[in-house]
Amino acid sequence: KRVAILISGGGSNMLRLVEDMIGDHPARPVLVASNDPHAAGLEKAEARGIATAAVDHRDFPRDRAGFEAALLRPLLAAKPDIICLAGFMRILTPEFVSRFSGRMLNIHPSLLPKYQGLDTHARAIAAGDAEAGATVHEVTPELDSGPILGQVRVPVLPGDTPQALAARVLEQEHRLYPAVLRRFAAGDRTPLML
Ligand SMILES: N[C@@H]1O[C@H](COP(=O)(O)O)[C@@H](O)[C@H]1O
């Protein structure tokens, strides 16, 4: 299977996916693309010999369709079977999402359906939750709402700051996303609970 990965920033999840797609893994990375030409993750992908592309969303002010049409060019040229959103911070239109229906995944730093959207760790702490975590789900037109493919839980510790909790969750994201992608690429969509 051919996998394209969309990122916006450092790309630590992207790296874990790429590093896992070796040997008997049923998939291979064919493209890493970003909405920010300065995303540090692009250089990391290039250093591993993976094709990259950047389409700056700032070149398309108030023009989502224009941005997505530009992003589709390198994406379709790479002929991906699966698309992984990994720290990709642009909301995609229903038209774009439905084009890749059933084969686009996202990782979200909360135990969905709790805390869709942003600031998930601060919200979990403010609510006094004992647990937090991350979710890999299929992407559907409704934000952070598609079928869950995997989840991992971490404790919320006394005195936790959102940054400390985010770091603890990110470490587990790096285990969860590769494990889920390996199953998904092999045709297994049963949820994985780590
Ligand atoms: N969507 C969220 O953005 C962060 C990105 O991290 P990275 O993969 O770019 O390091 C991760 O916590 C991910 O869940």
Ligand as a Chemical Component Dictionary entry (heavy atoms), coordinates in Angstrom:
data_LIG
# 
_chem_comp.id                   LIG 
_chem_comp.type                 NON-POLYMER 
_chem_comp.pdbx_formal_charge   0 
_chem_comp.three_letter_code    LIG 
# 
loop_
_chem_comp_atom.comp_id 
_chem_comp_atom.atom_id 
_chem_comp_atom.alt_atom_id 
_chem_comp_atom.type_symbol 
_chem_comp_atom.charge 
_chem_comp_atom.model_Cartn_x 
_chem_comp_atom.model_Cartn_y 
_chem_comp_atom.model_Cartn_z 
_chem_comp_atom.pdbx_ordinal 
LIG N1 N1 N 0 -2.603 16.674 16.174 1  
LIG C1 C1 C 0 -1.600 16.640 17.209 2  
LIG O1 O1 O 0 -0.524 17.496 16.897 3  
LIG C2 C2 C 0 0.650  17.001 17.518 4  
LIG C3 C3 C 0 1.661  16.936 16.406 5  
LIG O2 O2 O 0 2.812  16.458 16.721 6  
LIG P1 P1 P 0 3.924  16.076 15.594 7  
LIG O3 O3 O 0 3.542  14.765 14.998 8  
LIG O4 O4 O 0 3.936  17.165 14.551 9  
LIG O5 O5 O 0 5.180  16.023 16.362 10 
LIG C4 C4 C 0 0.286  15.651 18.101 11 
LIG O6 O6 O 0 0.039  15.709 19.470 12 
LIG C5 C5 C 0 -0.989 15.296 17.389 13 
LIG O7 O7 O 0 -1.877 14.479 18.131 14 
# 
loop_
_chem_comp_bond.comp_id 
_chem_comp_bond.atom_id_1 
_chem_comp_bond.atom_id_2 
_chem_comp_bond.value_order 
_chem_comp_bond.pdbx_ordinal 
LIG N1 C1 SING 1  
LIG C1 O1 SING 2  
LIG C1 C5 SING 3  
LIG O1 C2 SING 4  
LIG C2 C3 SING 5  
LIG C2 C4 SING 6  
LIG C3 O2 SING 7  
LIG O2 P1 SING 8  
LIG P1 O3 DOUB 9  
LIG P1 O4 SING 10 
LIG P1 O5 SING 11 
LIG C4 O6 SING 12 
LIG C4 C5 SING 13 
LIG C5 O7 SING 14 
# 
